[in-house]
Amino acid sequence: MPPIPGTFGVWQVRRDRAAPIGYVLSRQERGVTVYHCYAHGRDEAGGRPWLRRTDSLNSAVAWMIQHEQELSALSRRLSPEPEEWPV
């Protein structure tokens, strides 16, 4: 859950200090917290490509880890992130 009620949380998914796999963003939809998965990198419009929605943070992270090879290939085709994520 987000640290402050009414706000949202963003998590960067990575196995170690290597390149990130992607991001998970929590949102309130119809009074329920859901989790959206996004690729690491920017599309032609400058946004992160949306990948899927899950009902839990664990499910979102597990899906991203299970699809790491495909997501890494997608990230290589995208423009780089404008700045580094804080370590």
ABEGO torsion letter per residue (X at the ends): XBABBGBBBBBBBBABABBBAEBBBBBBBGGBBBBBBBBBEBBAAGBBBBABBBABAAAAAAAAAAAAAAAAAAAAABBBBABBBBX
